[in-house]
Amino acid sequence: MTETSLIKKTTGYYKAMDGTPIYYETFGEGEPMVLVYGIACLINHWHHQIEFFSKTRQVIVFDIRGHHKSTPVSNLQNLTMEHLAFDLKGLLNHLGHKQADFVGHSFGVPYLIKAYEQFPEMFNSLVFINGFAKNPLKKIMGFDFIEPLYLFLKTQHAKSPDLWNSLWRTMIDNPVAFQIAALSGGFNIRLTQFKDIEVYARGVSRLDLPVFFELFHHVLNFDGSDVLFNIDKPCLVIAGDRDFITPTDFQKELARKIDGAQLEMIPYGSHCTQLDFPDLVNYKIRDFLEK
């Protein structure tokens, strides 16, 4: 029997304020640590951190509303940043915690920024991994094509949902898509385990497109830059210097605007540094929390 198999694990659901079921898992016992993944991601993104931190803490992970087991959403109009923040507060209350340390990756960072704006009292500390406070996709290589592409796909899906659902799964869940995701800076293909990229792609391909479109709309329009000046809890910002999805300027902005924030640059890190260099990222987070 391995040490990991001895870690206490619980799973469950709680009903959000609008009735949407929110699925969660907890690992270990001790001070609570909540991990928040990015849009269209899944709990597997955190498996290295779960294994490492659950030996000394209670690690809490969950599916964002509309993702995987946190379905169906009672109303697509409730896929807002405000509702996401209430989901996080409700989860903490459901598990009997008043405060926790929070770690967010990618879209999980603006998620936490919004939650901090609404419920600062529940935060002991914050760790931001490859995150951003405002739309990082506005211009890529000098061209503003992401929003027009998003609007085109959303319009076409509304006309032929079955066709586009099938195309979406075909485009995402295949080896070519895995390579594109890596080459675009989503993963460091030399470091991230291939099975992690494969699990991620399959999870993305099974996300309902209307849910993705609605949340992506909020990614494009969210700007929590002003909230950063009000964060007065310890904060660690982790950035990958090969992340082309949220370039390092966005990480540096987080660290610059949050008083006392610590910035850690990870050489050769992609958009998923916690998968590229799990041991290094875990030690950085551990040392930060122990201070």
N, C-alpha and C positions, 0 to 999 in steps of 0.2 A: 504494500500500500504506500503510495507516494505522499509526500507532505501536502501537495496541493489537494489531493482527494480528501484530506482531513479538514479542510477549510469549510466552515459552515456556510451553506448556500440556501437562500430562500427565494421564491418567486411569487409574484402575485399581481393583482390589478387593484387600482382604486379608481373611483369615478370622479372625473374632473367636474368643475362647476357647471358645465353644460351637459354632463352625462357621458362624455367621451371616455371610454376605458383607457387608462394609461397603464401599460405593462412595465414592470420593473423587476430587477434582480438585485439581491444583496449578497455580498461575499465577506466572510470574516466578521470579527467583532471589534469594537473599540470606537475611537473617534470617527465620525462619519466623513466620507469623502465622496462627492458626487461628480461623476464623469458625464459630460454632455457632448455627444458626437455632432457632426455636421449634417447639412441637408442631404438627404438621399443616402446617408450612411447607415451603419448598423452597429450593434453592440460589439461585434467581433473586432471592430477597430481598436478596442481597448483591452484585448485579451492579455497583452503583456503587462499592462498596468494593473489589471485585476489580479493576476497571479502574484505580482510583486507586492502590492500594497495591502492585499487582503490578509497577509500574514500578521500584520500589526494593527490594522484598521478595519472598519466596516466600509467596504467599497459599494457604492450604489450606482447602478446603471439603469437606463430606462429607454424605451422607444418613444421618440418625439411623436406627438399626435399626428395621425395620418401615416405613420411609418409602421410597417410590419405588424406587430401584435397590438399596437395602439390604434386599432380601427374597429368599427367605422367611426369617422368624425361625424358628430351629430349634425353639423352644418359647416360647409366649406368656408363660409364667411367668417367662421371662428378660427381660421388658420392665420391668426394675427400674432404679432410679437407680444401683445398684451396677454392674450390667452396662453401663450407659451410660458410667460412668466408666472401666471397663476397656476399652471400645471406644476411647475417646479416648487412653488410654495406649498401647493396641496400635497405633493409627494413627500416633502419634508415633514409636514404635519402628520400625514398618514403613518409615517414610520416613527413618529414620536420624537423628532429632533427639532430644536429651535434654531440651531446654527450648524454650519458645516463648512468644510473647505471645498471649493468648486474648481473643476478643471474643464475647460472647453476647448474644442478643436474646430477650426474653420468656422462654419456658421454657428457652432456652439459658443463662439466668443461674443458676437452681437447678441445672441440669446442671453448670455450671462450679463452683458452690459444692460440690456433692457430689464432683466430681473433685478439687477442691483438698483436701477433707477426706481423701481416700484417697491422693492423689499430689501433695502440695504441692511436691515437688522439681522438677516439670516446668513450673512456672509462673515466667515472668519478670515478667509483669504481667497485669492483668485489666481489661477494659473491659465494663461492664454497661450495656446499652441497654434501657430500658423493662422492666426485670426486677423480680424479687421473690425474697425468701428464704422466704416462706411463702404459702399459698393466698391470692391476691388476690381471689378470686371468692366468698368466704364470704358476704359480704352486699353486694348491689348495690341502692342506693336503699333500704337498710334492710330488705330482704327476703332471706331465705336460701332461694332457689329453685333455684340452679344444681345443687346435689348431688341433690335430689329429682328434678329433670328428667333429670340424667345417669342415675340409677338406673332411672327409668321407661323411657328409651330403650334402655338396656342390656337390661332385661327383655324389652321388646317385640321387640328384635332377635333375642334368643335363641329366641323363639317363631316368628318369621317372617323369617329372615335375608335371603332373596331380596327380599322386599317392601321391607324397610327399607333394604337396599343401594340399591335403585332410588329410593326416596324421598329418601335422603341425597343422591344425585347430582343429582336434580331440584331439591331445595331449595337446594343450594349453587351449582351451575353454571348460574346465570341472572342477568340484569341486575338483577333486584329484590334478589337476595342481595348483589350488589356494593354497591348503595346502602345496604342495611342495615348491611353491614360498615363502610362509611364513617361513617354516622350514629352508630354505636355507639362511635366513637372508634378503630376499628381502623386507619383511614387518614384523612388529610386529603385529601378528594376534590378540593379546589382545587389541591393541590400534587402529590400522587402521580400518576404517569402511569397512565392508565386501564388500559393493557395489563398493568401490574404487578399491579393488583387482579384483573384477569381471569385471569392466569396463576396467581396465588395461589389463587383460588376453584376453578379446575380441578384444581389439585394437591390441595387439600383434598378435593374430591369423589371423587378416585380413591384416597384412603387407605382401607385396609381398616378397617371399623368395629371389629372386635375389637381391632385394634392401637390405635386411637384410644381406645377405652374403657379399655384396660389402662393406657396412659400417662396418661390423664386422671385415673384413680384415684390415681396417684402425685402428680400435680399437686395434687389436693385434700388429700392427706395429708402432703406434704413440708413440713418446717420446718427450715431450715438456719440459723436465726437465731443459734444459739450458735456456729456455725462462723465467722461473720463476725468475731467477736472475735479469732480466731486467724489471720486473714489478715494477713501481714506483708509482702506484696508491693505495689508501687504499684498503685493502683486508681482508675479513672475511672468515675463513674456519670453516665449521660446520661438525662435524663427529658424527656418531652414534656408541656407543661402542659395539653394537651387530650386526654391519654390517660385514657379512662374505663374501660379494661380493667385496667390496673395503675396506679391513681391515684398522684399524686406522693408521697403519704405513704409508699408502699412504696419509692420511690427514695430518699427522705430517710432512711429507716431504714437502708438499705444504707450510705449515706455516713456516717451517724452512728456505726454500730457497727464500721466498718472504720477502723482507726487511719490517719489521714493521707489518707483517700480524698477525691478531688476531685469535686464535684457540679456538673454543667452542666445548667441548665434551658433547654430550647428553646421559646421562645414559639410558640404555635400548632402545636406538634408533637403528633402523634397517637400511637397505639401503635407506629407504624412510622416513627420519626423519621429513620431512615437512608434511607427512601424519600421522605419529605416534604422534607427538607433535606439531601440527600446531600453537597453541597459543605461546608456548615457542619459536619456531623457528621464528615466526613473530616478537615477541618482541625483540629477539636478532638482527634480521636484522634491525628493526626500530631504535633501540638504536645505532647500528653501523652507519647507514646512518645519524642520527641526529648529530653525532659527527663531 
